[in-house]
Amino acid sequence: MNVSIVDEARAPAAATRAHWSVDSVAALFELPFNDLLHRAQSVHRSHFDPNEIQLSTLLSIKTGGCPEDCGYCPQSVRFDTGLADQALLPIEQVVAAAQAARAKGATRFCMGAAWRGPKQRDVEQVAAMIKAVHDLGMETCATLGMLKDGQAEQLGAAGLDYYNHNLDTAPEYYNEIIHTREQRDRLDTLGRVRAAGVHVCCGGIVGMGETRAQRAALIAQLANLDPYPESVPINNLVAVPGTPLADTEPLDPLEFVRTIACARIAMPRARVRLSAGRSDMSDAVQALCFLAGANSIFYGDKLLTTGNPEVERDQHLMAKLGLHPAAAVPRASSSES
Ligand code: SF4
């Protein structure tokens, strides 16, 4: 494909904000694999310690019973996945989980609740959790669904460093996956998070039956957020029985690596997180993802409701690859943005 590609690796820091057309990201996808990984690793090295990895632990603080219909999600009330609902956890349990994650080396603690959006009393309870986790010296992240005016400010005032809200997939594929909210709603929440001065964690899921062009469109859309997210989780679909995507054909692992590489090149200063789907990845594929510029993982035996590699396996893999954990960077002094 004869499309010029912005060479982020050689661009001065002040010029790293670039507009990415879908074609320009698609052209990256089409590069020979070695050329793509070389380019991604070059970009990575010019912005990060290449052997540093950020460790986030994710806890489901309220599970199941969600009225939305995201086709990949076992927590939707619309799908029969056998998942047991759980009301909002008591704050003591959340703090104990954060302390345990910190003891194992995690620096960021992410709290996820299966809501369409939080009610006011939910925001107050989660704000108390955020403050308690913040007081442990950890970075805090929350994913609670769509936010209304003022809610991001409340969470930020409690010490929230990051708010996660994913775009999920390309705009033109979105309505194949979700019907109960528009991507525009998601962009509005992201705008509220930005306006409140809270860092944005926003990525998507691949392997949901989308085309390569649609994967390119997702990366372009993320990269063109102004500014692009500080944290970009790239998830590989975990096909959960009972969800509409249960029988989706798995994505070729090397295509997943390509997606990571394209995210790294298009968003050079973002923490690109190798997220859901890691349990089924070999060490070799994960190593390729790190070479492609992933520099963050979910760390802990469980994600919201699906499995994740055991901590010991991750520690062993990090030791084999010579990776060391990143220190916590509280929002007030963050240099990621
Ligand atoms: S992804 Fe979130 S909003 Fe969608 S169904 Fe699951 S819990 Fe609900």
Boltz pocket constraint, residues with backbone or C-beta under 6 A from the ligand:
constraints:
  - pocket:
      binder: B
      contacts: [[A, 66], [A, 67], [A, 68], [A, 69], [A, 70], [A, 73], [A, 74], [A, 75], [A, 76], [A, 113], [A, 114], [A, 115], [A, 116], [A, 145]]
      max_distance: 6.0
